[in-house]
Each structure stands twice: as C-alpha cells, then as structure tokens.
Amino acid sequence: MNQSTTYDELCNEIWHFYESQKARLTDYVSPWLPPPLNRCNSAIKFLFVGLSPKRLKHYRYATTLDEAKTQAERYGYVSAGGRNDIHFNYDTYCKPLLKIATDLNSDFGVWHQVKAGAKKLLVEFTDFCHLPTANHAALQASIESNPEIRTHCRKIMERELKFYNPQIVVANGVDTSIDLWEMHYERKFSADNLKPVIRSFLGIENCNVHLSGFIAGARGIDRFGKARLLNEIREHAKL
C-alpha cells in the first residue's frame, strides 16, 4: 500500500469535490466512496474498476461524509447469508465479475469471505467516477457540462491505484478502458496497434490493467471474450 495518500484523504477529496459541484448536477446524490482497507487483514490482489455506481431508486444515500464512509465499509458486494455487518449487496453486477476472479483462482473472494477464512485472496470493486448516475447517458451529460469531473476522476483513479497497489486490475467496459488507456499513455485514445493489457500502469510496479468490454449483464462479453480475458490475466499475473 502506498502511504503517501491515506484513505481518509481520498474520501475527503471525493466527497468535497462532488459537494462543491452539486448545484450544477441534475438529481444529485452523494458520491459512493471507494472501499476501505480495514475490513479484513489482507492486501487487495484483484480490483475491478467500473465506470460509475448505478443510482438506485430506493437507496438512502449518505448526507454526511462519516455516513458515506460507514456505508462503504458495510458494502458487501455479494450476498452473505444475513450477516449484520453487511449493509448492502449488488449480486447482479458483482457476481459475474467475482466469477472471473474465482475462475482464475478459487481462493479469490470479497472481504467478508476473506475475513471469515473461506477465501484467501481479496477482490475489491471501485469506479472511475464515484458519482452515482442513472445510466451512461446521464454520466456523459454530467461530464460534458462539467469537464472538471473527468480531470478529478483521473486524479482520484491514479491515487486509488497507488493506494491499493493491486496486482490485477480489470477495467469493466469500453468507456472505463478508454479513460484508463488515456491516463497511462497521456494522449487521445487510438485503436491502432491496441494492446489489451497495460503493464506497470502509471509506473506502479506489478500492477497490470486489463482492458475489457462490459462483463456483467445480457449485453456483456460472451464466453469467448471471458476466456480471452482469463488467459491474458493468467499470462501476466503473479499469484
């Protein structure tokens, strides 16, 4: 873990940036913060990066930074049989991604599985943009009307990756992949001679970013695309 940024500093910057922008954003809800490291005694080995959290109609979003941190701490990702330390899960999105990790190595699991001793290798989930949005079009509209959002997201994404220092990163979706590609190569995206793996992303040793189409859902990548992704990860990972 890179100690130059603390988790509290990361959360503070995300929270206060979006709070400063909320008057300019339609149907604003507070940001969904990245995962804390204090939930189990394990370093993050595998990190999935989505585009932005899906805005949920009946979810009560935090109104203070401390409440947002508590919600992030208790986000379970996948169902866990009624554990009282889990506040929320999102099986529809997280389970297909988690299966990529467990197909790679059955020891991979989310934090409450690692904490319980059922799994050994930690998988975590974060987003390029921490602002919950109803859909892709809503996010693009927010970024187009507030271009500083993309600048903020790229700065935070770099700090997150240096903070977590994962070995395997999967960019879930074309738009996320393009943003990470542009961050690393510092130029406008081009598909010419495109390679699907960025090794030592932003100079972070042993941190490989795998660029992928969207994995979950009916329109996600097919079984052949998943097989290619797994083969790429096996080729580059050091587990």
C-alpha positions as CSV (number, residue, x, y, z in Angstrom):
1,M,0.0,0.0,0.0
2,N,1.3,3.5,-0.9
3,Q,1.3,5.5,2.3
4,S,1.5,9.0,0.6
5,T,-2.3,9.0,0.4
6,T,-4.5,7.9,3.3
7,Y,-8.0,6.5,2.9
8,D,-9.4,9.5,4.8
9,E,-7.7,11.9,2.5
10,L,-9.0,10.1,-0.5
11,C,-12.6,10.1,0.8
12,N,-12.4,13.7,1.9
13,E,-11.3,14.8,-1.6
14,I,-14.0,12.8,-3.4
15,W,-16.8,14.0,-1.0
16,H,-15.9,17.7,-1.0
17,F,-15.4,17.8,-4.8
18,Y,-18.9,16.5,-5.6
19,E,-20.5,18.5,-2.8
20,S,-19.0,21.6,-4.5
21,Q,-20.5,20.6,-7.8
22,K,-23.9,19.5,-6.7
23,A,-25.7,22.8,-7.6
24,R,-24.6,22.1,-11.2
25,L,-25.6,18.5,-11.3
26,T,-29.1,17.2,-12.1
27,D,-30.7,14.9,-9.5
28,Y,-27.6,14.9,-7.4
29,V,-27.0,12.2,-4.8
30,S,-23.8,11.9,-2.7
31,P,-20.8,10.0,-4.0
32,W,-20.2,6.3,-3.3
33,L,-16.8,6.1,-1.7
34,P,-14.1,3.6,-2.6
35,P,-13.5,0.5,-0.4
36,P,-11.7,0.8,2.9
37,L,-8.8,-1.5,3.8
38,N,-9.8,-2.2,7.4
39,R,-12.4,-4.8,6.8
40,C,-10.1,-7.8,6.6
41,N,-6.4,-8.3,7.2
42,S,-5.5,-8.8,3.5
43,A,-4.0,-6.7,0.7
44,I,-6.1,-6.2,-2.4
45,K,-4.9,-8.6,-5.2
46,F,-7.7,-8.1,-7.7
47,L,-9.5,-4.8,-8.4
48,F,-12.4,-4.3,-10.8
49,V,-12.9,-0.7,-12.0
50,G,-16.4,0.2,-13.3
51,L,-17.4,3.5,-14.9
52,S,-19.7,4.8,-12.1
53,P,-22.0,3.4,-9.5
54,K,-25.6,2.8,-10.7
55,R,-28.0,5.1,-9.0
56,L,-30.6,3.1,-7.1
57,K,-34.2,4.4,-6.7
58,H,-34.9,3.2,-3.2
59,Y,-31.5,3.5,-1.6
60,R,-30.9,6.2,1.1
61,Y,-27.7,7.9,0.1
62,A,-25.5,9.4,2.8
63,T,-25.9,13.0,3.8
64,T,-22.6,13.3,5.6
65,L,-19.0,12.1,4.9
66,D,-18.9,9.9,8.0
67,E,-22.2,8.2,7.0
68,A,-20.8,7.7,3.5
69,K,-17.7,6.0,4.9
70,T,-19.8,3.7,7.0
71,Q,-21.9,2.7,4.0
72,A,-18.7,2.0,2.0
73,E,-17.4,-0.1,4.9
74,R,-20.5,-2.2,5.0
75,Y,-21.0,-2.7,1.3
76,G,-20.9,-6.5,0.9
77,Y,-21.0,-6.7,-2.9
78,V,-22.4,-10.2,-2.9
79,S,-25.0,-11.9,-0.6
80,A,-23.6,-13.3,2.6
81,G,-26.4,-15.1,4.4
82,G,-27.7,-12.4,6.7
83,R,-24.5,-11.1,8.3
84,N,-25.3,-8.0,10.3
85,D,-22.1,-6.2,9.4
86,I,-23.2,-6.0,5.7
87,H,-25.3,-3.1,4.8
88,F,-25.9,-3.7,1.1
89,N,-25.0,-6.0,-1.8
90,Y,-25.4,-5.9,-5.6
91,D,-25.3,-9.5,-6.8
92,T,-26.5,-8.6,-10.4
93,Y,-23.3,-6.6,-11.0
94,C,-20.7,-8.1,-8.7
95,K,-21.3,-11.8,-9.0
96,P,-20.3,-12.1,-12.7
97,L,-17.2,-10.0,-12.0
98,L,-16.3,-12.1,-9.0
99,K,-16.7,-15.3,-11.1
100,I,-13.9,-14.0,-13.4
101,A,-11.6,-13.9,-10.3
102,T,-12.7,-17.3,-8.9
103,D,-12.3,-18.9,-12.3
104,L,-8.8,-17.6,-12.2
105,N,-8.2,-18.9,-8.7
106,S,-10.8,-20.4,-6.3
107,D,-9.1,-18.6,-3.4
108,F,-10.3,-15.2,-4.5
109,G,-13.2,-13.7,-2.6
110,V,-14.7,-10.5,-1.3
111,W,-13.8,-9.0,2.1
112,H,-16.3,-10.8,4.3
113,Q,-15.4,-14.2,2.7
114,V,-11.7,-13.5,3.4
115,K,-12.5,-12.2,6.9
116,A,-14.4,-15.4,7.7
117,G,-11.5,-17.6,6.4
118,A,-13.5,-19.0,3.5
119,K,-11.2,-17.3,0.9
120,K,-7.6,-16.1,1.0
121,L,-7.1,-13.6,-1.9
122,L,-9.0,-10.3,-1.7
123,V,-11.1,-8.9,-4.6
124,E,-12.4,-5.3,-4.4
125,F,-14.5,-3.1,-6.6
126,T,-14.3,0.6,-7.3
127,D,-15.3,3.1,-10.0
128,F,-13.6,5.6,-12.3
129,C,-16.3,8.1,-11.3
130,H,-17.7,7.9,-7.8
131,L,-20.9,9.8,-8.7
132,P,-24.0,7.6,-8.8
133,T,-25.8,8.0,-12.1
134,A,-29.0,6.5,-13.6
135,N,-27.2,5.4,-16.8
136,H,-24.3,6.0,-19.1
137,A,-26.0,8.9,-20.9
138,A,-26.6,10.7,-17.6
139,L,-23.0,10.4,-16.7
140,Q,-21.8,11.6,-20.1
141,A,-24.1,14.6,-19.8
142,S,-22.7,15.5,-16.4
143,I,-19.1,15.2,-17.6
144,E,-19.9,17.3,-20.8
145,S,-21.4,20.1,-18.7
146,N,-18.8,19.8,-16.0
147,P,-15.5,18.8,-17.7
148,E,-13.6,19.2,-14.4
149,I,-15.3,16.0,-13.3
150,R,-13.1,13.9,-15.7
151,T,-10.0,15.7,-14.5
152,H,-11.0,14.9,-10.9
153,C,-11.8,11.3,-11.7
154,R,-8.5,10.6,-13.4
155,K,-6.6,12.2,-10.5
156,I,-8.5,10.1,-7.9
157,M,-8.2,7.0,-10.0
158,E,-4.4,7.3,-10.0
159,R,-4.3,7.9,-6.3
160,E,-6.6,4.9,-5.7
161,L,-4.4,2.6,-7.7
162,K,-1.3,3.8,-6.0
163,F,-3.0,3.4,-2.6
164,Y,-4.4,-0.1,-3.1
165,N,-1.5,-1.3,-5.3
166,P,-3.4,-4.3,-6.7
167,Q,-1.6,-6.8,-9.0
168,I,-4.6,-7.3,-11.3
169,V,-6.9,-4.6,-12.4
170,V,-9.8,-5.2,-14.9
171,A,-11.4,-2.1,-16.5
172,N,-15.0,-3.2,-16.8
173,G,-16.4,-1.6,-20.0
174,V,-15.1,0.2,-23.1
175,D,-15.5,3.7,-21.7
176,T,-13.6,2.8,-18.5
177,S,-10.9,1.1,-20.6
178,I,-10.5,4.2,-22.8
179,D,-10.2,6.5,-19.8
180,L,-7.5,4.3,-18.2
181,W,-5.7,4.0,-21.6
182,E,-5.7,7.8,-22.0
183,M,-4.4,8.2,-18.4
184,H,-1.5,5.9,-19.0
185,Y,-0.5,7.0,-22.4
186,E,-1.3,10.7,-21.9
187,R,-2.9,11.1,-25.4
188,K,-6.3,10.7,-27.1
189,F,-7.3,7.1,-27.5
190,S,-6.5,5.3,-30.7
191,A,-7.3,1.7,-31.5
192,D,-4.2,1.4,-33.8
193,N,-1.9,-1.3,-32.5
194,L,-4.1,-1.6,-29.5
195,K,-2.9,-3.9,-26.8
196,P,-5.5,-5.1,-24.2
197,V,-3.0,-5.2,-21.3
198,I,-1.1,-2.2,-19.8
199,R,1.8,-3.4,-17.7
200,S,3.0,-1.5,-14.7
201,F,0.2,1.0,-15.1
202,L,1.3,4.6,-14.4
203,G,4.7,3.1,-13.3
204,I,3.1,1.1,-10.5
205,E,5.3,-2.0,-10.3
206,N,3.5,-5.3,-11.0
207,C,0.1,-3.5,-11.4
208,N,-1.3,-4.7,-14.8
209,V,-4.5,-3.2,-16.2
210,H,-6.6,-5.4,-18.4
211,L,-8.9,-3.5,-20.8
212,S,-12.2,-5.3,-21.3
213,G,-15.7,-4.9,-22.6
214,F,-18.5,-4.9,-20.1
215,I,-18.6,-8.2,-18.2
216,A,-22.0,-8.3,-16.4
217,G,-25.5,-8.4,-17.9
218,A,-27.2,-9.7,-21.0
219,R,-25.1,-7.4,-23.3
220,G,-21.8,-8.3,-21.6
221,I,-18.9,-10.1,-23.2
222,D,-19.6,-13.6,-24.3
223,R,-17.9,-16.8,-23.1
224,F,-15.1,-16.5,-25.6
225,G,-14.4,-12.9,-24.5
226,K,-14.2,-14.1,-20.9
227,A,-11.9,-16.9,-21.8
228,R,-9.5,-14.5,-23.6
229,L,-9.6,-12.2,-20.6
230,L,-8.8,-15.0,-18.2
231,N,-5.9,-16.2,-20.4
232,E,-4.5,-12.6,-20.5
233,I,-4.7,-12.4,-16.7
234,R,-3.0,-15.8,-16.3
235,E,-0.2,-14.8,-18.6
236,H,0.6,-11.6,-16.6
237,A,-0.4,-12.3,-13.0
238,K,2.0,-13.3,-10.3
239,L,-0.2,-15.0,-7.7
